[in-house]
Amino acid sequence: PPPPPPPMEDGGGPPPPPGPPPPPMNAIPPPAPVIGGGGGPPPAPAPPAGDDNDIGNDPELKPWLKMLKVGVPEQAVRNKMWAAGFQDDAIDDTIKYFKDNK
């Protein structure tokens, strides 16, 4: 029988199999995993039903009322409030408050 091969300098054994090939340079990375269910920020709570003055004093609604005051079209304000997570009734109440208190 032939003699066994001499031991390797690093302690022996065959080299490990090659790993997966690297991705091509122009490969698109996979999307990051969504943590916490992802759906954006939770919708803003509707202002409590009650006195209309609550709306005018609500710091969360002041930017929207200011937009209406400086002449931003109502529909644009509605769209932005909806995109920010406000409920339809809160949007309607804010617009109504503005119209009633011009």
Residue pairs with C-beta under 8 A, 6 or more apart in sequence:
40 85
41 85
42 85
43 85
43 86
43 87
44 60
44 84
44 85
44 86
44 87
44 90
45 90
46 86
46 87
46 89
46 90
46 93
47 54
47 55
47 58
47 61
47 90
47 93
47 94
48 54
52 97
52 100
52 101
55 61
55 65
55 93
55 94
55 97
56 65
56 97
56 101
61 94
64 77
64 80
64 81
64 94
65 94
65 97
65 98
67 76
67 77
67 80
68 74
68 77
68 95
68 98
69 98
74 95
77 94
77 95
78 91
78 95
81 90
81 91
81 94
82 88
82 91
86 94
